[in-house]
Structures are given as C-alpha cells and as structure tokens.
C-alpha cells in the first residue's frame, strides 16, 4: 500500500509545482510612503504652543495607488496655553492611532483615532469614543518657504466625525522642527 501511495504522492507534488499559480494580492507590486518628525506650528493667539509629532506609514498596491491598503503609526497633538503669572499653563495632548496616510508631491494627509489623552481632560470623552482627527503637512523643499501644518480640530458632541484620509489645508507655518516625507513613488508591475 505504501509503495503504491508514493508514486501518486510524487505525481501530485510534481503537478503542484508545474501548475501556474495565480498571484495573490500580497504578491502584487507594492510601494510605501511615510512621514516622520516633530514641528511647532505658528498659532495666531499669543501664549499658545501647538506641536505635532508624527510617525505614519502607508502601503499602496497597483489596485489601490491613491488610497493605502494599509496604514500604521501614531501622531500626537500637544497644546499648551499660558494663563498668566499666577496660574500654571493649561496643557492638553492627544495620541492618535493612524488609520490613513496619503501623499502627493510635497504633501501628506494623516488621519487617526484618539486613543490616549490627559486623564479627565477636555478630550477624555473623545478618546472614549475614538474620535478621528486629520492633520495635513506641506514639507517644503529648498527655497519652498516654510513647511506647513493643518489641523482638523476635534468633533464636538453631536458633530459628524471627519472622514478617513481627510484633513484641511496645511495653512499654519512650522516655526521650529520639521518633517521628512517619503512619497509613495511609482508602482511597477
């Protein structure tokens, strides 16, 4: 019985090797994009310090060259407001889990859901429901002026949450720090 089974098993193994296999989605050509860095943005109200730290990544395929098939990473929005000589500054921050990174030329848009904030702070309820925020970046090249950041703000009670992969224009100059952007590049295949 074993001697008869061996030739059949050998033939099946040869047939499996010889038969062409259709490429799976994971075998499709892919490319990646990323944005990393820290920046302090120009804020129009005196006594405000707004900073954005980001480490976001996206993977694209030939079937999805504009929207990522996978995104990962984090970003943090930090906001400190001076309250005068007799009061300590008010500090609020939020850590976001990235759910989308899109890039094009010197720009990137990152969205994420709020996963951690100042315990009991003004964003606690938003963290409890994993509210989404969007951040846009313009990473200036040599002679391109200042890099810029745009923040969507957080949805208040009753407001519709912003859509994945969406953020406002990058309208505030980066006054300290900077970002490194690696665009997704062309997809081959």
C-alpha positions as YAML, in Angstrom:
chain: A
units: angstrom
residues:
- id: 1
  name: UNK
  ca: [0.00, 0.00, 0.00]
- id: 2
  name: UNK
  ca: [2.81, 2.42, 0.91]
- id: 3
  name: UNK
  ca: [4.69, 1.63, -2.34]
- id: 4
  name: UNK
  ca: [1.57, 2.44, -4.41]
- id: 5
  name: UNK
  ca: [0.91, 5.68, -2.46]
- id: 6
  name: UNK
  ca: [4.43, 7.04, -3.00]
- id: 7
  name: UNK
  ca: [4.20, 7.32, -6.81]
- id: 8
  name: UNK
  ca: [0.77, 9.00, -6.54]
- id: 9
  name: UNK
  ca: [2.09, 11.45, -3.94]
- id: 10
  name: UNK
  ca: [5.13, 12.15, -6.14]
- id: 11
  name: UNK
  ca: [2.93, 12.84, -9.16]
- id: 12
  name: UNK
  ca: [0.72, 15.18, -7.14]
- id: 13
  name: UNK
  ca: [3.77, 17.07, -5.88]
- id: 14
  name: UNK
  ca: [5.12, 17.43, -9.44]
- id: 15
  name: UNK
  ca: [1.75, 18.60, -10.70]
- id: 16
  name: UNK
  ca: [1.54, 21.22, -7.96]
- id: 17
  name: UNK
  ca: [4.99, 22.56, -8.85]
- id: 18
  name: UNK
  ca: [4.34, 22.55, -12.59]
- id: 19
  name: UNK
  ca: [0.92, 24.21, -12.44]
- id: 20
  name: UNK
  ca: [0.96, 28.02, -12.67]
- id: 21
  name: UNK
  ca: [-0.33, 29.72, -9.53]
- id: 22
  name: UNK
  ca: [-2.38, 32.89, -9.78]
- id: 23
  name: UNK
  ca: [-0.68, 35.77, -7.96]
- id: 24
  name: UNK
  ca: [-2.36, 36.76, -4.72]
- id: 25
  name: UNK
  ca: [-2.98, 40.34, -3.59]
- id: 26
  name: UNK
  ca: [0.06, 40.08, -1.31]
- id: 27
  name: UNK
  ca: [2.23, 39.26, -4.38]
- id: 28
  name: UNK
  ca: [1.04, 42.39, -6.22]
- id: 29
  name: UNK
  ca: [3.60, 45.18, -6.62]
- id: 30
  name: UNK
  ca: [3.54, 47.50, -3.61]
- id: 31
  name: UNK
  ca: [5.11, 50.75, -2.59]
- id: 32
  name: UNK
  ca: [5.22, 52.59, 0.71]
- id: 33
  name: UNK
  ca: [5.07, 56.15, 1.95]
- id: 34
  name: UNK
  ca: [5.94, 57.71, 5.30]
- id: 35
  name: UNK
  ca: [6.10, 60.98, 7.17]
- id: 36
  name: UNK
  ca: [8.10, 61.43, 10.36]
- id: 37
  name: UNK
  ca: [9.10, 64.34, 12.54]
- id: 38
  name: UNK
  ca: [8.13, 66.99, 15.04]
- id: 39
  name: UNK
  ca: [7.14, 70.59, 14.50]
- id: 40
  name: UNK
  ca: [5.90, 73.61, 16.40]
- id: 41
  name: UNK
  ca: [3.28, 75.45, 14.42]
- id: 42
  name: UNK
  ca: [2.60, 79.17, 14.24]
- id: 43
  name: UNK
  ca: [-0.58, 79.82, 16.22]
- id: 44
  name: UNK
  ca: [-2.37, 83.18, 15.94]
- id: 45
  name: UNK
  ca: [-3.22, 83.56, 19.66]
- id: 46
  name: UNK
  ca: [-0.39, 84.71, 21.96]
- id: 47
  name: UNK
  ca: [0.64, 82.30, 24.72]
- id: 48
  name: UNK
  ca: [-0.31, 79.18, 22.74]
- id: 49
  name: UNK
  ca: [2.18, 76.44, 21.94]
- id: 50
  name: UNK
  ca: [0.93, 73.82, 19.47]
- id: 51
  name: UNK
  ca: [3.17, 70.94, 18.44]
- id: 52
  name: UNK
  ca: [2.61, 67.93, 16.18]
- id: 53
  name: UNK
  ca: [4.72, 64.78, 16.28]
- id: 54
  name: UNK
  ca: [4.13, 62.12, 13.60]
- id: 55
  name: UNK
  ca: [5.43, 58.71, 12.56]
- id: 56
  name: UNK
  ca: [2.99, 57.44, 9.91]
- id: 57
  name: UNK
  ca: [3.32, 54.80, 7.18]
- id: 58
  name: UNK
  ca: [1.15, 53.68, 4.27]
- id: 59
  name: UNK
  ca: [1.30, 50.78, 1.81]
- id: 60
  name: UNK
  ca: [-0.14, 51.05, -1.71]
- id: 61
  name: UNK
  ca: [-0.75, 48.48, -4.43]
- id: 62
  name: UNK
  ca: [-1.32, 48.66, -8.18]
- id: 63
  name: UNK
  ca: [-5.04, 48.07, -7.48]
- id: 64
  name: UNK
  ca: [-5.10, 50.90, -4.92]
- id: 65
  name: UNK
  ca: [-2.49, 53.50, -5.97]
- id: 66
  name: UNK
  ca: [-4.20, 56.52, -4.34]
- id: 67
  name: UNK
  ca: [-5.56, 55.22, -1.04]
- id: 68
  name: UNK
  ca: [-3.43, 52.97, 1.13]
- id: 69
  name: UNK
  ca: [-4.26, 49.30, 1.55]
- id: 70
  name: UNK
  ca: [-2.64, 49.50, 4.99]
- id: 71
  name: UNK
  ca: [-1.70, 52.42, 7.26]
- id: 72
  name: UNK
  ca: [0.05, 52.39, 10.60]
- id: 73
  name: UNK
  ca: [1.81, 54.62, 13.08]
- id: 74
  name: UNK
  ca: [0.95, 57.36, 15.53]
- id: 75
  name: UNK
  ca: [0.72, 61.10, 15.82]
- id: 76
  name: UNK
  ca: [0.44, 63.42, 18.81]
- id: 77
  name: UNK
  ca: [-1.08, 66.86, 19.05]
- id: 78
  name: UNK
  ca: [0.17, 68.87, 22.05]
- id: 79
  name: UNK
  ca: [-1.34, 72.23, 23.07]
- id: 80
  name: UNK
  ca: [-0.14, 74.41, 25.95]
- id: 81
  name: UNK
  ca: [-1.82, 77.71, 26.84]
- id: 82
  name: UNK
  ca: [-0.18, 80.21, 29.15]
- id: 83
  name: UNK
  ca: [-2.71, 81.50, 31.71]
- id: 84
  name: UNK
  ca: [-0.78, 84.36, 33.30]
- id: 85
  name: UNK
  ca: [1.82, 84.74, 36.01]
- id: 86
  name: UNK
  ca: [-0.24, 83.38, 38.89]
- id: 87
  name: UNK
  ca: [-1.61, 80.30, 37.15]
- id: 88
  name: UNK
  ca: [0.13, 77.24, 35.73]
- id: 89
  name: UNK
  ca: [-0.21, 76.73, 31.98]
- id: 90
  name: UNK
  ca: [-3.12, 74.65, 30.72]
- id: 91
  name: UNK
  ca: [-1.81, 71.56, 28.88]
- id: 92
  name: UNK
  ca: [-3.77, 69.20, 26.66]
- id: 93
  name: UNK
  ca: [-2.48, 66.49, 24.34]
- id: 94
  name: UNK
  ca: [-3.79, 63.52, 22.42]
- id: 95
  name: UNK
  ca: [-2.17, 60.40, 20.97]
- id: 96
  name: UNK
  ca: [-3.72, 59.09, 17.77]
- id: 97
  name: UNK
  ca: [-3.51, 55.70, 16.08]
- id: 98
  name: UNK
  ca: [-3.02, 56.31, 12.33]
- id: 99
  name: UNK
  ca: [-5.76, 54.89, 10.08]
- id: 100
  name: UNK
  ca: [-4.74, 56.60, 6.82]
- id: 101
  name: UNK
  ca: [-1.68, 58.21, 5.21]
- id: 102
  name: UNK
  ca: [-1.95, 59.66, 1.73]
- id: 103
  name: UNK
  ca: [0.83, 61.53, -0.06]
- id: 104
  name: UNK
  ca: [1.29, 63.53, -3.22]
- id: 105
  name: UNK
  ca: [4.36, 65.57, -4.09]
- id: 106
  name: UNK
  ca: [5.43, 67.59, -1.04]
- id: 107
  name: UNK
  ca: [2.13, 67.00, 0.81]
- id: 108
  name: UNK
  ca: [0.74, 64.36, 3.14]
- id: 109
  name: UNK
  ca: [-2.57, 63.83, 4.89]
- id: 110
  name: UNK
  ca: [-2.77, 61.71, 8.02]
- id: 111
  name: UNK
  ca: [-5.87, 60.70, 9.95]
- id: 112
  name: UNK
  ca: [-6.14, 58.74, 13.14]
- id: 113
  name: UNK
  ca: [-8.36, 57.93, 16.06]
- id: 114
  name: UNK
  ca: [-7.73, 59.32, 19.52]
- id: 115
  name: UNK
  ca: [-6.51, 56.54, 21.81]
- id: 116
  name: UNK
  ca: [-4.97, 58.41, 24.76]
- id: 117
  name: UNK
  ca: [-5.17, 61.87, 26.27]
- id: 118
  name: UNK
  ca: [-4.79, 63.79, 29.53]
- id: 119
  name: UNK
  ca: [-6.82, 61.68, 32.00]
- id: 120
  name: UNK
  ca: [-10.04, 63.54, 32.80]
- id: 121
  name: UNK
  ca: [-9.05, 66.34, 30.41]
- id: 122
  name: UNK
  ca: [-11.18, 68.03, 27.76]
- id: 123
  name: UNK
  ca: [-10.60, 65.25, 25.20]
- id: 124
  name: UNK
  ca: [-11.37, 62.32, 27.53]
- id: 125
  name: UNK
  ca: [-14.89, 61.77, 26.13]
- id: 126
  name: UNK
  ca: [-13.46, 61.95, 22.60]
- id: 127
  name: UNK
  ca: [-10.83, 59.35, 23.48]
- id: 128
  name: UNK
  ca: [-13.53, 57.10, 24.94]
- id: 129
  name: UNK
  ca: [-15.32, 57.11, 21.58]
- id: 130
  name: UNK
  ca: [-12.10, 57.09, 19.49]
- id: 131
  name: UNK
  ca: [-12.86, 60.34, 17.66]
- id: 132
  name: UNK
  ca: [-10.93, 60.90, 14.43]
- id: 133
  name: UNK
  ca: [-8.72, 63.90, 13.66]
- id: 134
  name: UNK
  ca: [-6.90, 64.83, 10.47]
- id: 135
  name: UNK
  ca: [-3.54, 66.52, 10.01]
- id: 136
  name: UNK
  ca: [-2.11, 67.78, 6.74]
- id: 137
  name: UNK
  ca: [1.52, 68.55, 6.02]
- id: 138
  name: UNK
  ca: [3.31, 70.55, 3.36]
- id: 139
  name: UNK
  ca: [7.01, 69.66, 3.54]
- id: 140
  name: UNK
  ca: [8.85, 72.48, 1.81]
- id: 141
  name: UNK
  ca: [11.93, 71.72, -0.21]
- id: 142
  name: UNK
  ca: [14.88, 74.06, -0.59]
- id: 143
  name: UNK
  ca: [13.57, 77.51, -1.47]
- id: 144
  name: UNK
  ca: [9.95, 76.38, -0.97]
- id: 145
  name: UNK
  ca: [9.25, 78.63, 2.00]
- id: 146
  name: UNK
  ca: [8.26, 77.27, 5.38]
- id: 147
  name: UNK
  ca: [6.77, 73.84, 5.83]
- id: 148
  name: UNK
  ca: [3.14, 73.98, 6.96]
- id: 149
  name: UNK
  ca: [0.62, 72.03, 9.08]
- id: 150
  name: UNK
  ca: [-3.19, 71.95, 9.03]
- id: 151
  name: UNK
  ca: [-5.30, 70.55, 11.89]
- id: 152
  name: UNK
  ca: [-8.93, 69.47, 11.56]
- id: 153
  name: UNK
  ca: [-9.81, 70.05, 15.19]
- id: 154
  name: UNK
  ca: [-11.81, 67.57, 17.20]
- id: 155
  name: UNK
  ca: [-15.53, 66.99, 16.61]
- id: 156
  name: UNK
  ca: [-17.65, 68.28, 19.47]
- id: 157
  name: UNK
  ca: [-20.69, 66.45, 20.81]
- id: 158
  name: UNK
  ca: [-23.25, 65.97, 18.06]
- id: 159
  name: UNK
  ca: [-20.86, 66.82, 15.21]
- id: 160
  name: UNK
  ca: [-20.14, 64.33, 12.47]
- id: 161
  name: UNK
  ca: [-16.71, 62.78, 12.69]
- id: 162
  name: UNK
  ca: [-14.31, 63.64, 9.85]
- id: 163
  name: UNK
  ca: [-13.84, 61.02, 7.16]
- id: 164
  name: UNK
  ca: [-10.82, 58.77, 6.96]
- id: 165
  name: UNK
  ca: [-7.98, 60.22, 4.82]
- id: 166
  name: UNK
  ca: [-9.31, 63.81, 5.05]
- id: 167
  name: UNK
  ca: [-7.78, 66.93, 6.60]
- id: 168
  name: UNK
  ca: [-7.88, 70.69, 5.98]
- id: 169
  name: UNK
  ca: [-5.24, 72.57, 4.01]
- id: 170
  name: UNK
  ca: [-1.83, 72.91, 5.63]
- id: 171
  name: UNK
  ca: [-2.20, 76.60, 6.49]
- id: 172
  name: UNK
  ca: [0.00, 77.19, 9.56]
- id: 173
  name: UNK
  ca: [3.75, 77.65, 9.19]
- id: 174
  name: UNK
  ca: [6.16, 75.34, 11.00]
- id: 175
  name: UNK
  ca: [8.27, 77.71, 13.12]
- id: 176
  name: UNK
  ca: [10.56, 75.09, 14.68]
- id: 177
  name: UNK
  ca: [11.39, 71.48, 13.87]
- id: 178
  name: UNK
  ca: [10.49, 69.75, 10.64]
- id: 179
  name: UNK
  ca: [9.30, 66.63, 8.85]
- id: 180
  name: UNK
  ca: [10.73, 64.03, 6.50]
- id: 181
  name: UNK
  ca: [8.32, 62.86, 3.81]
- id: 182
  name: UNK
  ca: [8.87, 59.79, 1.66]
- id: 183
  name: UNK
  ca: [6.28, 59.74, -1.12]
- id: 184
  name: UNK
  ca: [4.82, 56.50, -2.38]
- id: 185
  name: UNK
  ca: [6.58, 56.65, -5.74]
- id: 186
  name: UNK
  ca: [5.51, 54.74, -8.86]
- id: 187
  name: UNK
  ca: [4.07, 51.24, -8.77]
- id: 188
  name: UNK
  ca: [5.69, 48.77, -11.12]
- id: 189
  name: UNK
  ca: [4.19, 45.56, -12.36]
...
